[in-house]
Protein backbone atom coordinates (compact mmCIF):
# COMPACT_ATOMS: atom_id res chain seq x y z
CA UNK A 1 0.00 0.00 0.00
CA UNK A 2 2.80 2.45 0.81
CA UNK A 3 4.22 2.14 -2.70
CA UNK A 4 0.89 3.04 -4.27
CA UNK A 5 0.43 5.95 -1.83
CA UNK A 6 3.89 7.23 -2.72
CA UNK A 7 3.07 7.06 -6.45
CA UNK A 8 -0.28 8.80 -5.94
CA UNK A 9 1.45 11.53 -3.92
CA UNK A 10 4.06 12.04 -6.64
CA UNK A 11 1.32 12.34 -9.25
CA UNK A 12 -0.54 14.91 -7.15
CA UNK A 13 2.62 17.02 -6.89
CA UNK A 14 3.16 16.74 -10.64
CA UNK A 15 -0.42 17.83 -11.30
CA UNK A 16 -0.08 20.80 -8.93
CA UNK A 17 3.03 21.97 -10.77
CA UNK A 18 1.43 21.42 -14.19
CA UNK A 19 -1.61 23.47 -13.12
CA UNK A 20 0.56 26.15 -11.49
CA UNK A 21 -1.28 25.85 -8.17
CA UNK A 22 -0.01 27.16 -4.88
CA UNK A 23 -0.35 24.85 -1.90
CA UNK A 24 -3.34 26.89 -0.71
CA UNK A 25 -5.04 26.71 -4.13
CA UNK A 26 -4.32 22.98 -4.39
CA UNK A 27 -5.68 22.40 -0.89
CA UNK A 28 -8.94 24.12 -1.74
CA UNK A 29 -9.28 22.21 -4.99
CA UNK A 30 -8.47 18.85 -3.35
CA UNK A 31 -10.66 19.44 -0.30
CA UNK A 32 -7.85 19.13 2.23
CA UNK A 33 -5.93 21.58 4.39
CA UNK A 34 -2.80 23.42 3.25
CA UNK A 35 -0.69 21.71 5.96
CA UNK A 36 -1.69 18.32 4.51
CA UNK A 37 -0.62 19.50 1.05
CA UNK A 38 2.69 20.62 2.57
CA UNK A 39 3.10 17.18 4.14
CA UNK A 40 2.42 15.55 0.76
CA UNK A 41 5.04 17.69 -0.95
CA UNK A 42 7.58 16.59 1.66
CA UNK A 43 6.71 12.94 1.01
CA UNK A 44 4.66 12.44 4.17
CA UNK A 45 1.38 10.87 3.08
CA UNK A 46 0.71 9.07 6.37
CA UNK A 47 -2.18 11.40 7.19
CA UNK A 48 -4.06 10.64 3.94
CA UNK A 49 -5.68 7.34 2.98
CA UNK A 50 -5.18 5.79 -0.42
CA UNK A 51 -8.83 6.59 -1.18
CA UNK A 52 -8.36 10.26 -0.25
CA UNK A 53 -5.24 10.48 -2.42
CA UNK A 54 -7.25 9.11 -5.35
CA UNK A 55 -9.97 11.69 -4.66
CA UNK A 56 -7.30 14.41 -4.67
CA UNK A 57 -6.06 13.22 -8.06
CA UNK A 58 -9.61 13.24 -9.43
CA UNK A 59 -9.96 16.83 -8.30
CA UNK A 60 -6.65 17.67 -10.01
CA UNK A 61 -7.87 16.33 -13.35
CA UNK A 62 -6.89 12.65 -13.33
CA UNK A 63 -9.11 9.70 -14.17
CA UNK A 64 -8.47 6.61 -12.05
CA UNK A 65 -9.37 3.13 -13.26
CA UNK A 66 -9.18 0.06 -11.03
CA UNK A 67 -9.07 -3.28 -12.83
CA UNK A 68 -9.55 -6.59 -11.01
CA UNK A 69 -8.76 -9.83 -12.82
CA UNK A 70 -8.07 -13.47 -11.90
CA UNK A 71 -4.46 -14.50 -11.41
CA UNK A 72 -2.74 -17.78 -12.20
CA UNK A 73 -0.73 -17.47 -8.99
CA UNK A 74 -1.94 -18.68 -5.58
CA UNK A 75 -2.02 -15.08 -4.35
CA UNK A 76 -2.68 -12.02 -6.50
CA UNK A 77 -0.74 -8.77 -6.39
CA UNK A 78 -1.42 -5.06 -6.46
CA UNK A 79 0.06 -2.99 -9.27
CA UNK A 80 -0.28 0.72 -9.96
CA UNK A 81 0.28 1.64 -13.60
CA UNK A 82 0.48 5.25 -14.70
CA UNK A 83 -0.56 5.97 -18.27
C-alpha positions, 0 to 999 in steps of 0.5 A, spaced: 500 500 500 505 504 501 508 504 494 501 506 491 500 511 496 507 514 494 506 514 487 499 517 488 502 523 492 508 524 486 502 524 481 498 529 485 505 534 486 506 533 478 499 535 477 499 541 482 506 543 478 502 542 471 496 546 473 501 552 477 497 551 483 499 554 490 499 549 496 493 553 498 489 553 491 491 545 491 488 544 498 482 548 496 481 544 490 483 537 493 478 538 499 484 538 504 488 543 508 494 546 506 498 543 511 496 536 509 498 539 502 505 541 505 506 534 508 504 531 501 510 535 498 515 533 503 513 525 502 509 524 508 502 521 506 501 518 512 495 522 514 491 521 507 488 514 505 489 511 499 482 513 497 483 520 499 489 520 495 485 518 489 480 523 490 485 528 490 487 526 483 480 526 481 480 533 483 486 535 479 484 532 473 486 525 473 481 519 471 483 513 475 481 506 473 481 500 477 481 493 474 480 486 477 482 480 474 483 473 476 491 471 477 494 464 475 498 465 482 496 462 488 495 469 491 494 475 487 498 482 487 497 489 487 500 494 481 499 501 480 500 503 472 500 510 470 498 511 463 
